[in-house]
């Protein structure tokens, strides 16, 4: 993977295909590998850029809190390096939070915004307290946290069906450094509400949601899609938070729809 330097640390990315640019932003404990089975379909008609966000994959940490804005700033650095002026941005979970920060910082660069199993809402006070508890648990044993948390992202009935895939994700996710995990958790905890960006966006907004998602409730996705006429909801029936594994075909179909 090519790399560039951002605030003195290495940021890794990939750049494949030709056509209108699509930027793929992975979620928490993920990296560019989460898009492996999706990219071959997208590069048939698009230039596809995958970025390892701060403290994830091969990209290094810049501090002990990675705010969504700082992660967005690192994405901007890659886009500037590649001389991209207009892009479609797809963010899975935490990647959606980063995409929203990018949209707030630099709305003119977006051709479209896709929140893939993500939300524009900030953490509730209860969820913030949960993040703090998780941070303490990660300090004690990061590997144990990863091992326990990954299966909980799947719809319960899918955990046995995708046991092999879950084991593979746990193995990849466990390569995330303790510092990277904590910095991302703190950044997600502190992120602001960005629902206002969905009211009158100068680009189409798409929300891809699993109706059995244990992390981002389907009801919340529906409510966000009703904020304005510029927001379209795409539903993956029967999927939890990891639809790129739980229903890959539907995921590819929904992403393709959102890019039309």
N, C-alpha and C positions, 0 to 999 in steps of 0.2 A: 504493500500500500504506500502511495506517496505521503509525504508529510510536510508540514510547515510549522514555523515557530510562532506561538502566541503567548505573549507575556513571559517569554523565556522557556516555555515548555513545548514539547512536541504534540501536535494534533495530527492525527492520521485520518485519511479519507480515501475514497475510491471514486473514479470518474470513468463511466462507460457509456457507450452508445451515442446516438446523434438525434437531434430534434429538440423540441422544447424541453427545458431542464426541469427535472424532478429531484428535489432534495429529500432524502429519507433520514429521519431522526429517530433513533431507537429509544426504548424506554429504560427505566431503572433496572440495573443489573444485567442489561443487555449490551449489545454492541452491533457493529455492522453485520455480524453473522445472522442476526434475526431476519434479515431481508434476503438471504441466500436463495430461497425458493421463489421469491417474488421478482427479483431483478431480471431473470431471463425473459419473462413476459414483458416487462416494462421497456427493456432496451430495444425491443422491436420497433418502437416508435418514439422513444424519448432518450434524451441524455440523462443518465441517472447518477447522482452524486450521493454517496453514503458517507456519513461523518461519524467517527467515534467521539462522542461527547466527553467533556472533561472528566477525568478519573475513571473512564470506562474503556473497554477494549485496549487498544494500544496507546490511547491518548493519556497524557500525564495530568496530575493535579496541579492547580495553581494556588490553592489555599486550603483552608479547613472548612470553608463554606462555599459551595458552588451555587450561587444564585442562578435562577433561570435566565436573568439578564446577562450574566457573565457567560453562561453557556451560549446564549444567543449571539453575544459578541464574538465568541470563537467561531460560530457558524458564519457570521459576517466576514470574518477574516479569510475563511476558505473561499467564500463566494467572490470576495474582492480579488483574491489571488487568481481565481479562475476567470475573472472578468465577466462574471454573470450579472446581468442587470435586471432580469425578470425570471422568477422561478416559481414552480409549484412546490409547496412544502407539505410533506406528510409526516406527522409526528405521532408515534405510538406512546400512549400513556405519558410518562415524563417528557418524551419528545414532543408531545402536544403542548405541554407547558412552555417548552423552549420555543416552539413555533409561534405561540401567542406572544411571547416576549419579543421575538423577532418582528412580528407583525406590528406591535406597538412602537418599537424602535424605528422601523424602516418599512412602513406600509407600501411604499411605491415599488418595492422589490418583488412583492407577491403577485403572482398571476392567479393563484388559488391557494386556499388553506384547507387542509384536511386534518381534522382531529380524530385520530384513530384510537378508539377506546381510551379517550382522554376527556378532560373537562376544562371549561373556562373559569370555573369557580375556585375560590381559595379553599384551603383546608378549614374545616370547622374547628372550634376550640377543642372539641373532643379528639379530633383527628390530629391536631397539633400535639396534644398531650401524648397520644399514641406514638407519634414520630419520636418524641423525646424518650419514651420508654424503649423504643426500638434502638435508638442511638446507644443507650446504655447497654442493651443486650449485645449489640454489635461490638462494642468495646471489649466485652467479656469473651465473646466467641463468634467471630464473623462467619466462619464456615458453618457453624450450627444454624445461625440465622438464615443463611442462604438455603441450606438443606431443608429447613422447615417451611420457608416462605414460598418457594417456587410452586409446589403442588397446590397451594391455596389460591393461586391465580387461575386455576382451571375450574371449570364446572365440576362439581363433585362426581357426577356419573362419568366424566371423562378422565378422571385421574388414573383409573385402572387401565382404560383403553389406550391411553397415551403414556403408559409407564416408561417405556424405552425412551421416548422423546423427553419426558420430564427428567429422567436421569441425565440425558445429554445436556439439557439446559442447565441443570444444577452444576454439572462439571464446568461448563463455560462460565456461568455466573460466578462460581467460586474463585475464578481468576481475578475478579474485581478486588482491588486493594481495600483494606479496612478504611483507609483514609478517603478513598473515592466513594465508598458506600456512605460514610458519615457525612461527607461534604454534600452529597446529593440529597440525602434525607433532610439535612438542615435547609438546603435551598428550596426543596419542595414545601417544607413546613412554612417557610417565610414568604412564599410567593403571593402576590396580590390577586384579588378578584379581577378578571379581565372580561367579564360578560359584556361590558360596554362595547368591546371590539366587534361583537356579533350584531350590533344594532344597525349600523350603516356602513358595513365594510365596502371598500372600493374594489372588491374581488369576491368571487363566490366562496362560500364556506360550506364544507361538507363534514358531517359527523358520521363516522362508522362505529356502530355500537353492537356489542353482543347482548342479546336479550337475557342472558343468564350470567352476566359479568358480576363477579363477587367484589370487584374493586370500585368500578364506576357504575353506579346503578343505571339500569336502562331508563327508569323514570327520569333521572337527572338529564340523561341525553335527550330524551323527548322534550323536556322543558326547555333545554337550551335551543333545540331546533325550532321552537315556537317563538323565539325572541324576535325574529324578523323573517321576511320573505326571502332574504338572501342566504338563509341557512337551510340545507337539505340533510335529512336524516336517512342513512342507509342501515338497515338492520341485518345482522347475521344471526339467524335463528338457531337457538340451541347452543350458542357459544359462550364460553367464559371470557376471561381477559386475554387469553392467548390464542386468538382466532387464527393467527398465521400457522398454528399447529392444529388447533381443534377443527378448523374448516378452511383449509388453504384455498380451495377453489372459490368459495364464496368471498374470501378476502381479496383475491386477485380481481374477481368480478366487480366488487364494490370500489376498489381502487381505480380500476379502469373507468367505471361510471363517473367517478368524481373528477377524472382528468379530461372528460369530454367537454 
